[in-house]
């Protein structure tokens, strides 16, 4: 189903924060930067954009076509603020989901982030981005899988972000997702994230009027969004989709802060296989 037809009814307009492409490589320090160095040297580029509501046409969006998908996925987890329960109970759920949904032969979850600014947790990210680049994605495999990495990297692999509300419905700071059919790699800006113990690389994004944005209104805890962060297959399918939180103009003033968890996973596919949905 064409995106315009699928999502016209619930469209809204909101400000999304892109990055101005400049002469310097963007660098963000997580923690204290060196003396005299700014914590972030990027230049914000706020843009008013149209965001379609995919609610009611969820099945029209797929990882291979759009770079994201919404699924009904109940969970047995009672407390997402308990890291032990997340690791013990939630990780196996997500591993099984990705195996069954994507046809992955192996899944390795390497981190998660719980967001709830009102409770002192990390706040939503309000700049358009993708969590990795074509350079940092294989580096993740090498970082986590050591001696196995080079053999695994000979075959198709990817990184998937599994995003779930902890409480719903999500009214404040929902997630906007960019349709992979509406951008090219030229829109991406490789950016460094510098932690005290490591230096990572993510993609910021330069504005283009061709970008087509979608969100799923009033998401509930029994739903997840799969976001394709990277796919090594260069065969015509979507290789990534970028995303951002945004201030929802339809949210009431007393809407509670968004609570969510995202799990990031390496996914590996059988040699010669093309499975994905």
Steps between C-alpha positions, in 0.01 A plus 500: 500500500644845413613695802286806415183290491592300807559789736329817383224509760713562810766733362646774720771763472787514751854630533778249438861584574741429217869590481661769283772342287819692576875485441575330835418142589223503762619378842292456815660427837304284743655626821757776540675611179868600501572854622394760247307250287120531469288204606338515153619691196198434279262770377130427550269530199135495619245432228121488495404171336191297433481174695247240393321270744542134408231391746245277331738402222777344706550206265587737214841569655782247483870493576592415143289774344493780759775412748257464790196296605245500782412167663267385775732336750381441859764458768520315830731763651349672803772757578708649220684709757655184644811431288521140618145428388563668166806284438345179634148526359488765228814417305382144423163637384671737258741235377208270419307784333791587271570140411139433408423833333822551306612142444822573686716201585666682789415804715736679738358781714775743591320772697175666603386847604207582728366854458298699754633850560258558790654208691860604439545263207623604157269733312374444144738603221367799307737501205465301180751216503588140434680306774786375279677549169632259238835520682384466860257213437766235420712647780221398740532141382875506558461666841254243632575174319877500488651204319168413334455843345690465173319183399162651596575814299541293182123450498193721535461668837321800641414710804139539611361735766189362675308794653215450749295730724518408866172680569232604258349650314802701386384859460809705577823465300391225259743354249512621139645263238625592155388285208811347343354555152526877549872551568844404379834449670593853395266634771705338779774678693745273685537632856719396792366417846784511750456313827755489783597145398436494124430695183194403296356614169138580422320670212352845530278613213482802269152624410340410170146588394466150355503337846171331589431456869268260683403445862260259668263689728421396857739205513443250779736271696382195302645650180855532372658686211784324321747751355761388250820671613722316251482214252804380311290369210520737204230338291227762478345461844508788750838504672405741780246751625571806712272625779442759773273591786283808441277733696150382420271800434196278566612399851311663790700730728475252787615197295741286703864475390575224256633177653665258259767237457709434192706187452774487237594169346741356249318260267671242281356305210579160352763502224325560169169577668280799417241462775338818626154652505 
